[in-house]
Structures are given as C-alpha cells and as structure tokens.
C-alpha cells in the first residue's frame, strides 16, 4: 500500500477520508436501512447497528457484499 | 397433479415447511424478466443467490427486493458460498450472507477444483461443523458419497445435497445407485443438487428417494426457461408420487399383463 492513510475496499486501495464505517457507506448510498448489504472489516462481519461507531484506521480492509444471481 | 396428495406431503427442513420440492437457482437467465417468469412457473419456494463483493456505484434495485416483490414473499432466499475454496472463506461468506439477508440458512459450497467444481470434503466438513456451531442451518453441496453424507448429517447439517453430476454439466444423475443408497440411509432430507439436465433427470432423483431437487442451468439455459421450469415442477411432483406409490419390481423376462385363460387356439 503506497499511501499510508489508505484502506482497501473490495480489493481496491483508496484514501481514508472518513471517520467511520457508516460514513464510508453513506458515501456509496448505503445506510442502515438499505436491504441486502453486509460488511466485513478485517475479515469479521460488522453488524449494521455497529456501522456508526466503527472507526476506520489506515490499513483496514473491507469487504462490502450483496446478493446477486446465483445457483 | 393431484393436489390431494401433495398437500399432506410437505417437505420440512429445519422446521420450515415447503409445499414445493423444487429449489431453483437465479443465475444465467437471459434477463431478469425471464428469471422471474421461470421462478413463477417452477412453483418454487426457495431460490438460491450468491454473495459477492460488488461495486456499489449505481446501486439501485436490489435482487432481494425484486424477488420479494415478484413472488409476494412466497419465495425465500437461500444464499450460497459458491466459489469458496476454503472453510475460512466459506464461513465468512456465510456470516456475511446472514447479515445481508437476515437468514441463518446457507447452501454451503467449498470447492476443491475450479474446473470440476467438485467439493473439497475436508474443508466442507470443517465449515459445516463451524457453521452449525454458530447457529446456521447448513445445506452442504457434497459428493454422491454415502460416507460423506453421513458425516455431514452427524455434524448437524439440516440436509445433504449430493451432486448428480458436475455443476452446470446437464449430465443427469451419473450414479443413481449411490443417490438411492444415500436416500435410504440418510437421517436428514437429501436434496439432489447439480447435474440435472432435463425433466426426466429431476423425476429420477425423486424416484430414487430424494426429498427435493435443486437446479439452475437446466432451466436458465433452456430455450424456453419458463416452460422448462414448469416441466421441472411437474417432473418433481411425478417423481415424488412414483416414489411414494412404490414401483413394480424389475423382471428379467416377460410377464404377461393379459390373462392367460381362454386363449384362442389354446
């Protein structure tokens, strides 16, 4: 990771410009009321009620997922 | 179909009752309209979905909402762990799916070979144990192997889902004797998963004693998916009825159907 203040979101590095997970998701149009989205921070699921008080720090990696067509 | 029979023949898995014994995948349809038509024609009450990292840019209509709206809540979702190669990946995917879809149900796939999409039994058993202990309703996709199926049931799997043939191959049921043996010995429902190519394959699965059939490509890649979905619905019902009716014994030689008395010229 070249930028020391970067985080990795779904495999892509990006600058860390927000304080909390809820802020990051809000920037992508996702709120606690959005159905069908789940997030793991550093390999552990963060329940949606905890998004607002989950602080992000440089080097974190996030998986943001949702259901798609599957068999 | 004789509804008088089917009504008292509901399938129960982990305390949930299903009127339809056909579970259907949602992948690979030409478009969403065709998928929804096929789901409706199939009569299914359980549809599989995958869980993926996905760009949220332009995130609009969610598949969850589309399916809920189209089916009036009749179709529940069964998330899968397709594409996972290790127990660790599969467990995290299951935990994410539980959070995303608010369901503890999981179709557990742990793949050991990307070309064959064959289960990795060691990882599958490990993931099953971990997820059962974490409160999941685990439906593992597994080999058509009676020992593996027994181990999965012993670990607390809610059903076992042996493959009929490779995923997406449409080869049908390659080892009917193994499937029949698994069905005869399994303490939990057996769902034939993968390999179904056409309606007769689905009927055979049910005749062999399977409790349900899970399929996707046979419908999504049919020339007319909705019509094939209806054919699968009828095949599953017919195969189930035949299994319950008890088939006649197979004989090596002819056995006349007509009476042998009063033959002309006899």
Interface residues (C-beta under 8 A of the other chain):
Chain A: X10 X11 X28 X29 X30 X34 X35 X36 X37 X38 X39 X40 X43 X45 X47 X48 X63 X64 X65 X66 X67 X68 X69 X70 X71
Chain B: X25 X26 X27 X28 X29 X35 X48 X49 X50 X51 X52 X53 X54 X55 X56 X57 X59 X62 X63 X64 X65 X77 X79 X80 X82 X92 X93 X95 X96 X97 X98 X99 X100 X101 X167 X168 X216 X217
